[in-house]
Amino acid sequence: MNGNNQYLIPANTKKGGLILNIFMPIDLWIFGIGVGSTLLILILMSTLNHLDNLTSIVALVPGLVAVVLVFPFPNYHNIRTAIGEVIAFYTNRQRYVWRGWCSSYELKDK
């Protein structure tokens, strides 16, 4: 509690709302649908006797895409969030000003 009788919220409180401190509910839906569709395709292809190397690789694509999308990524929640940020950066008409630590350095003559 600070001096004005107001409570401060810690920066890491959002982690408590995540499932296993990693996944949002939409992440689990994406993962479940991707892996489930892969299993369904593999079962259908094996019962139809069409399971060769190329077909099995194509059948694995939905599961692999789902795993890649929900994979944790540094400085972002996961790959899906990072892709969304990149798309927002290139599609928004907002002006992004970079104020990095390098801009404060000047060349010094020796």
N, C-alpha and C positions, 0 to 999 in steps of 0.2 A: 504494500500500500504506500502511495506517495503522500506528500504533504497536504494535498487537497482532498483527502479521503476517497480517492479513486484508485481502483485496482489496476495494476499493470498486467497485461497478458504476456506471458513468455513467448518468445519467437518460435518455439518448437511445438506449440499446442496443436497445430494442424496434423502432426504425425499421429496424434491420438485418434483422429477420425479415419485413419487408413486401416485397411484390413491387413493384419500381420505387419503393421507399420511400413508397408511397401505399396500395397495395391489399393486403388480406388475401385468402387463397384463396377464401373464401366470397363476397367482393365480386366477384371475377372470375367465379365461377359465376353469381351473380345477373345480372351484366351480360351474360354470354354467353347465358344462357337467355332473358333479356328481348329482346335484340337478335336472337337466332336465331329466336325465336317471331314477332317482328315481320316478319322477312324471309320466313319460311315462310308467314305469313298473306298478305303482299303477293303472293307468288308464286302461292299458291292462288287468290286473288281475281283476279289478272290473267289466269290461265288460264281461269277460269270467266266472264270478262268481267263481273264484278260490281264493278269498281273505279270507284266514283264518289267524290265529295268526302267524304261522311259515312263511307263504308266505309273509305277510306284513313286518315281521322283515327282511327277506331276501331282499325284495324290498327296504328297507331303507338303506341297506349296502352301495351302491354307494354314496348316499348323505352324510352319516355319515363319510365315508372315505375322501370325498372331504372337508368336514368341518374341520376334524382333520388335514388334510394336510396344509390348509391355516390358521389355528389358530395361532395367534401371540405367540411367545415363547421368554422368557427372554434371552438376549445376542445373539439371532439369529433373523433373519427376521420372520421366521415361522417354523412350524414343518418340512415342506418339506426341508427347508434349513438345519435344524439341522440333519435330516437323511442323506442328501447329504454330510455334513461334516464328519459324523461318517463313512459313506462308504468310503469317500476319505482317512480318517485316516487309516482305516484297509486295503485298497487296494493299496495305494501308497507305494513305496519303499523308501520313504524319512525318514530320521532319525529325530525324534522329540525330542528336548532337552528341558526339563522343567527347567526353572529358576524361581522358585516361591519365594514368600517372606519368606517361612519357611526355606529355605536353608541358610539364613544368620544368623539364630539364633543358638547359641551354648548353651550347658548345662552349667550352672554355679553352682559351689559347694558353699554350704553355710557354 
